[in-house]
Each structure stands twice: as structure tokens, then as C-alpha cells.
């Protein structure tokens, strides 16, 4: 069993090096190769990766083609029977690669599998998710009612921000920051590759849907933990642009899942209003408290 670790780098040389260092330090139970795809970085010469890590496969992308295309480019150079997509701003604390690979090996219907992700302060990152729905959007607005349920029931019902990442579970989709899957599952996906229609953000949600549609399950492993730094911008302009992108992508996925009829239209109103309100609350909190709330 060989795991091909694909890391897409864009102007994150130091972070990517720390990521690679952690792979080399902790991965002992499985054979692996590391493929770094440089998406036309402008700050550092990509050849510096080879100077520091001679065994890494370096793929130079002549343009910044985004997260999905960058990963597909790396996968095209991979020789492993399992693929791990690992963000450049993530790093390991233990042999998460071997633990995840062995889980997939023992579960033939596993599609995407992820480790438990935490921020650098140790707080769980909510990387196991449910698909959005009208029901779940309304339940999210009725949090006091949900708090009357037992933790396990509430967590299994909603996942997302209600789940503490403290037990293994199935889910609808997983964060692309640490995403492992058997290579041959690509043959079951549209175009026999990871969907590239999104430049960045929301592609992991789309892939999760497509993997489920192909008859596979997506699994979250609380058995092993990795760190994903995920420093979000505090610039209001950038945050608003990100929100607009996320809203657009979420609605695209909903249209693919449910069509664009009455259900979609009702969902669009509820979802957009809720997310816009959440955005402005976070902006206000940043201004008043001087720190970002998650």
C-alpha cells in the first residue's frame, strides 16, 4: 500500500515545508510519496523545495489554476493506490496517514476519509459536515430547542458546529484540508477526476456529494488528529468576497442535489438571510472585541 500525499502550494513556502517535515517525522506505518504542486507562486522559487526535500516530486503549474485543478495535476503524477490531499497550512502530530490508510483498507465502501482537524489552539475545527437542507437551516435557527436533546443525538442529527469531533462517524462531506481516498474511486466520479468547476472553496462539499452518488460513504475518524492552521482574513472586503463565493457555491451544489424548483427557492431565501446575518454579527464582534469569532 502506497499513499501519495498531494500538497498544493501557492506562496506558502514556510508552511508547506513545515507540513512536509511533519509527514516525514510521523509517518512510519505506511509507504508514501510526497507531491508538491506549485501553483505559479510569486514569492519563492519552487526549486527551493527540491533543495530542502530532494525526494519530493515537484510539479510546476505555469498558472494558479486553483485548489481542485492543482490537486488533479498532482494526482496525475501520483503512483500510490491511495491519495491524500493535504493543505499546505496543515501538519501532523502523529501517524495520521497510516491510521487513515488502514481504515480505508479495511472498509471497502469508504470514499473520502478524514482525520479529526483542530486549530493550533487545539479547538476542534468542525470538518465533518452534513449537507445543507431546509430542515437543518431551520434547526440551526432553533438552537435552544436542540440543546434540550442529548449531546449524541444533537451531534448525529446536525454534525457541523454541534459535533465536538469526539467519536468516529459517517458524514456527508469532509474538509479538503486532510482528505484521503482510494485512487480507483476517481473512475466513478464525473470526468474520472475531482470536479474542477470551483476555483477554491466549496469543492470538498461538491466532491462529498459526488462520492455518495457513486455509492461510497464518507467517514470522519476521531482516532487521529491533525492540525489545520486555517487563518481566515480579518479584512472586511476579503471576508465579504469569500462569503459571496461560498453562497454561490453552496447554491450551485443545492441545485445539483435538488434541482431549482420550489425547494431550492425556499432554501435560498433562508440560507442567504442566515449566512448574511452571521457575517455581520462576526464583523461587529471583530470591531467591538478586536478579535475574530469562529
Secondary structure, 3 states (H helix, E strand, C coil): CEEEEEEEECCCHHHHHHHHHHHHHHCCCCEEEEEEEEECCCCCCCHHHHHHCCCCEEEEECCCCCHHHHHHHHHCCCCCCEEEEECCCEEECCCHHHHHHHHHHHCCCEEEEEEEEECCCCCECCCEECCCCHHHHHHHHCHHHHCCCCHHHHHHHHCHHHCCCCCCEEECEECCCEEEEEHHHHHHCHHHCCCCCCCCCCHHHHHHHHHHHCCCEEEEEEEEEEEECCCCCCCHHHHHHHHHHHHHHHHHHHHHHHCCCHHHHHHHHHHHHHHHHHHHHHHHHHHHHCCCCC
